[in-house]
Amino acid sequence: MNEFPLPGGIGVSHLRAYDWTAEDGVCGGSPHIHLACTEAYVVTGGRGAVQTLSVGGYVETPLEAGVIAWFAPGTVHRMVQDDDLRVTVLMQNSGLPEAGDAVFTFPPEVLADAAAYAEAAAPPKTDHGARRRRDLAVRGYLPLRDALLDGDPEPLRTFHRVAVALVAPKVAEWVPRWRAGALKAAELTGAHLQALADGDGSHLDQSGVRVATPSNPDGYGMCGRRAEYDIPLDQEGLP
């Protein structure tokens, strides 16, 4: 292996939840889903909540220092701010979310047009752009939440189908990233176990510490101001 990614090939970032008020009076980020990746919040400070939508219904989970909350692919999630909420995010399959695994809950007319969606979802460069993207996602999110509160999961299922159609053309590009990241990490553990069983500890010569600092310490994430890390994958096999 040419590089040593984080354990399991995960991605990591730090978030400070947005404190902008949305149209429903709640401060927070842009509701969205991931289609192939489980995400975890490790709360390091402040207070807030994560609102989630699944076919099982709507849930609001309080967040405070020490709490870990995680959600499977297909769970719409919205981080909301109460008091200086700060979270370390652990993301399965590093590289996939950045390659388009996340889909915002934009209104149906935006989701139905791939070009319009791409324009609305583009990474913002200013507070105004981040807030505009967030507000558009909230506008599509609230009807999904209202339907679930009324016991109707069909609008969420429709959103899932549209999200799948949006990302399907990208999946072939994701496979090499997954192979070079999460799959490679799992296979490497298997190789180490076999080597140890054979009495071979030569891989221990590759020991040592690696250090990373934020490549973008104050970017605009989906849920808040985001400190990003550029953790390399094993580049063998990537196009």
Sequence and secondary structure as in RCSB ss.txt:
>XXXX:A:sequence
MNEFPLPGGIGVSHLRAYDWTAEDGVCGGSPHIHLACTEAYVVTGGRGAVQTLSVGGYVETPLEAGVIAWFAPGT
VHRMVQDDDLRVTVLMQNSGLPEAGDAVFTFPPEVLADAAAYAEAAAPPKTDHGARRRRDLAVRGYLPLRDALLD
GDPEPLRTFHRVAVALVAPKVAEWVPRWRAGALKAAELTGAHLQALADGDGSHLDQSGVRVATPSNPDGYGMCGR
RAEYDIPLDQEGLP
>XXXX:A:secstr
  S  SGGG EEEEEEE   B TTS BB   EEESS  EEEEEEEEEEEEEEEETTEEEEEEEETT EEEE TT 
EEEEEEEEEEEEEEEESSTTTGGGTTEEE   HHHHT HHHHHHHHS  SSHHHHHHHHHHHHHHHHHHHHHHHT
T  HHHHHHHHHHHHHHGGGHHHHHHHHIIIIIHHHHHHHHHHHHHHTT  GGGGG        SEEEEE SSEE
EEE       TT  
